[in-house]
């Protein structure tokens, strides 16, 4: 358990379903989860929920964060879309802090050149190839991948994305993380007693 902070980028058209497992279970494990936006104005998710950000990206320093999580959003595909968050990811990586990107956010990292020399995944190889990036040889067909301080996942893998985040942050002991994934990723009811026994009282 920890009281340190994980930051989640928020922007219009954010894909609500892609980070819910990660954020909810991190909070349950005692992590602080704070939202970061380009400005202090509310953002509206793809599902129509309005989020009032905790802080702006200009206030975000890697030294005060355990990880930056970048959800997908159609805004990543706009010219210059969410570029401030790709640059924040660059700062995090330069400081040795991990970055986790799913769906459209992998497109943004590819545009920024941050996947050129790292194993990574996304929705499809062709999707990232459209960015013109130089990392196609490092693309892997997988639900989610961790390469050093970069976690990537495709749009259909929010549970696997969360599992990689938990592993990178040591949020659960390995046997509990395995049970967590078996329950939430595979609907294996036999994992429930393992999680229940490990839950804080």
N, C-alpha and C positions, 0 to 999 in steps of 0.2 A: 504494500500500500504506500502511496506517496501523495504529497500535497503539491507536487510540481505541476506545471501547466503544459497542456497540449493546445495548439492553436489551429482553428479550422477556418479556412477562407470562405467567405460568403459573398455572393454576387447574384445579380438577377439571373433567373432561369436555372439556378442551382438544382441539381437532381437530388431531391429530398431523400430518396430511397438508398442512395449509394453510401452514405456515411452514418446512418442511424445505428447500425449494430456497433460500429466502432465507438461512436460518441457515448451512447447509452451505457455500454459496458465499461468503458474507461471511467466514467463518473461513478459507476457502482464499485469500481476498484479503488476509488479515492483520488483519482486524478482530477485536476481542474481542467475544464474545457472552456476555452474562450473563443469567441468569434471575431474575425478580423475582416474588415471591408475596405474598399478604396476610399470611401468617405464615411462620415458618421450618419449618413441618411439610411433609412430602412431599405432592405433589399427584398425582392419578392421571388420566392422559389418557383420551380416548375409546377409544383402542386398548389401554388397560390398562397402559401403561407408567408407572412411578413416577418422578417427578422431585423431587430434593432441591434446592430453590431456592438460588441463590447469595446472595440478599439479600431483605429485605422491602421492600414499597413505601414504608414509612415512612423507609427509608434512601436512597431514590432521589431524587437531585436532578438537574433538567434540565441544570444547568451541568456535570455530569460525564458527560453522555451525548450521543451523536450522534443517537439516534433511539429512540423507544419503539414497539415492535411489539406489536400486540394481536391474538392469534389468536381465531378463533371458538370457541365453546363453548356448550352448552345452558344453562350457568349464567348467561349473559347475559340469559336470558329470565325468570329468577326475580325475585321482588320485591326490588328493591335489588341485583340481581345484578351482581357485579363493579364496584359503584359506586366503590370506591376507585381502580380503574384508569381509569374515566372521569374522575375528578377529577385523577388523575395526568396524563392526556392534556391536561386543561385547563391544568395548570401548565406542561407542556411547551410548549404553543402560546403561552401568555402570555410564555414566555421565548424564543420564536422558534425552538424546537426542533421537528423534524418528528415526526409520529405516523402510523403505518401500521396500518390496521384492516381485517380481512377477515371476511366472513360475520357471525356473531353479534356480533362486536365493533362492526360498523357500527350494529347495533341499539342497543348501549350508547351510542355517540356521539350517535345521534339522540335518545335519551332525555335525554341531558345537554345537548341544544341545540347541540352542536358542529358539526352539519351544516346548521343553519338558513340560513346565508348562504354556503355553499361548494358548488361542484359536487361531486357524489359519486355512487357507485353501491353496489350490494349484490346480494343474490340476486334481488330483485324490488322494484318500486316499492311494491307492496301490502304487502310484508313490513315496510318501514320506515314506511309510512303507519299501520300498527297501533300505532305508538308515540305517535301524535298530534302528531308534531313539526311544525315550521313550515317545513321545508325542502323540501317535495315539489316545488316549482317548479325546484329545482336538481338533481333526480335525473336521471341520464343512463344510458341503456342502453349499458353498456360492460363489458368484463371487469374493467378496473381504471382508475382515474383519479387523477391528482395535481392538486390545486388548492392552490397555495401550499405550506403545510407539512402538508397532510392528504392521505394516500393511502388510498383505499378500494378494495375488491375484493369480488366475489361468491365463493361457496363453490366454484365450479368453476374458479376462475382462480388457483391458487397460483403458476403460472409467470409470468403477467402481473403478479401482485402482487410477486413477486420482482424482475421487470424494473423496475417503478416504484421499488422500494426502491433497487436498484443505481444507477438514474439519479439519484435524489435525493442519494445519498451519493457520487456520482462514483466508484463502485467499479470501473468499467471505462471505458476510452475508448469513444466512441460506436460505432466500427466493431466493437469486440470485443463490446460489449453486443448489437449487432445479430446477430452470429454466435452469441452465447450463446442468444438467444431463438430464432433459427432452428433451432438444434440441439435445445434442450430443449422449446420450445413447438411446433415444427412438424416435428420429426424430419427435418430437412434435413441429410443426411450431408455435404453440401458445406461446411457450416459448421465441421466438425470440424478440418480442417487449420488454419483461421484461429485457433481457440482453442488448438490444440496449439502453434502457433508463438508464441503470446502467453503460454503458461504459464510460471511461474517455473521456473528450472532448479535 
